Every structure is written in structure tokens, then in C-alpha cells.
């Protein structure tokens, strides 16, 4: 039985099962993050038309992640929170994680669907 290759070496080849651990070893181009933001934090925020990209800091799991958001998209999220109230809106922040920065960050808002019953 041949010795298993290092994870780094095997991650650059086709996916294989490592003989001793029966784990599929894969590689990825980036690490994506999805954060659920409390919409109440955005309830009083105002952002003027023509604003520059908006820098942000998110505290999560003992870390502080930084990034910036497109102001037009952020204004749409803020409008939805104002119109429907923070308890009725789910706010999602997504992007690529690079050290303590979220690059290519985007933010969206969705109406929460009421639970049946």
C-alpha cells in the first residue's frame, strides 16, 4: 500500500479518495462567506445619493472583518428595511474572505416569510 500524498500535492490533481482517511481532497479558488446581519442595525442608517463605496466592519466569532459595499445596493437594502421594518427583513452580506477582509462584498435584503401555524 502506497503512502498517502500530502494534502497540498493531492489538492492540485483530480479529486481522489485518500487511502487512509477515505476523505475526498478538493481544491477551491476562493473562500466565500455568507453573514446574516441583524436588520435592526441598519434601521436608522441613511446614505445620500452619490456616496462613495461604504466601508464596513463586521464583528463575528471574535474577529473583525472589513470591506466595502456598493452604495446603490446598500441604499436599496436600507429602503427595504425602512419600508417593511427590521423584523420583516433578512439582510445577507456575502463576499470572498481574504484574511480579515471581505472582498467583492455584496449585500441583499429579502422579506421574511411568515411561519405557518
PyMOL commands that set and color helices and strands:
alter all, ss='L'
color gray80, all
select helices_A, chain A and resi 7-11+39-42+71-84+86-88
alter helices_A, ss='H'
color red, helices_A
select strands_A, chain A and resi 16-17+24-25+32-37+54-60+63-69+89-98+101-111
alter strands_A, ss='S'
color yellow, strands_A
deselect
rebuild
show_as cartoon
